[in-house]
Amino acid sequence: MVGVALEAPPTLSGYFDTARSPLNPRNRGFPFFVYGTLPLLLVRGLASLLGLADAAHLHLVGRVLAALFDLATVLLTWGLGRALAGPRVGVAAAALMALCVASIQHAHFFTVDAFAACFGAGALLAAARLAAGGGPGAQLAFGACLAAAAACRINLVLLAPLYPAAIGAALWSGATTAKRAAAGAALAVATSLVVFRAAQAKSRRGRAVTTPVKASRALVAPPACPKLPCPTASSDRR
């Protein structure tokens, strides 16, 4: 398990040192870890506080957090439906989300999908509020949620075009001004960059330090299978 191999860096600068950070899976013997690191950081941090960061309990903490994030997604879906079409649509959308088979399945396991869906729903709700003329709070929420979603699954960066679409809708309806939109855009971009850099431990490339890999992988690597004797010519004879 990747989360078991991670360790807290001794200093804050060590956390942001991508090439040496012990929270970067690439530095702990997992060079092909393709998902974002935010779910790992959240689960590992909570598990360490609870004393459950070992291989037998870490995934249980991950499952609990996944279920909580899935519940938060249902609540955000209600808010999105309410913002777009009224309270009845919000309730219907939340009910459909709560009964979605894929969401129920992901909420039962420690995967990045429940976390990514929650932050993605937050970005959608913030975009809806921006289209209605939302202020700095909506700008901050969109930037933070977009970055957090991308720090779970990088493909969710495709939600970024929703921002100019929402701002364009607000300008078209007169809900905001060009000056206010420009200031908000700077705030959203800055927030997104800061959150993504803090949440994605492998966001910058660097030469990995692999000295602690053997000790880390020993916690999660399966035992080696015994070698079977190779067949000989005499053993093939009938």
Secondary structure, 3 states (H helix, E strand, C coil): CHHHHCCCCCCHHHHHCCCCCCCCHHHHCCCCCCCCCHHHHHHHHHHHHHCCCCCCCHHHHHHHHHHHHHHHHHHHHHHHHHHHHCHHHHHHHHHHHHCCHHHHHHHCCCCCHHHHHHHHHHHHHHHHHHHCCCCHHHHHHHHHHHHHHHHHCHHHHHHCCHHHHHHHHHHHHCCCCHHHHHHHHHHHHHHHHHHHHHHCCCCCCCCCCCCCHHHHHCCCCCCCCCCCCCCCCCCCCC
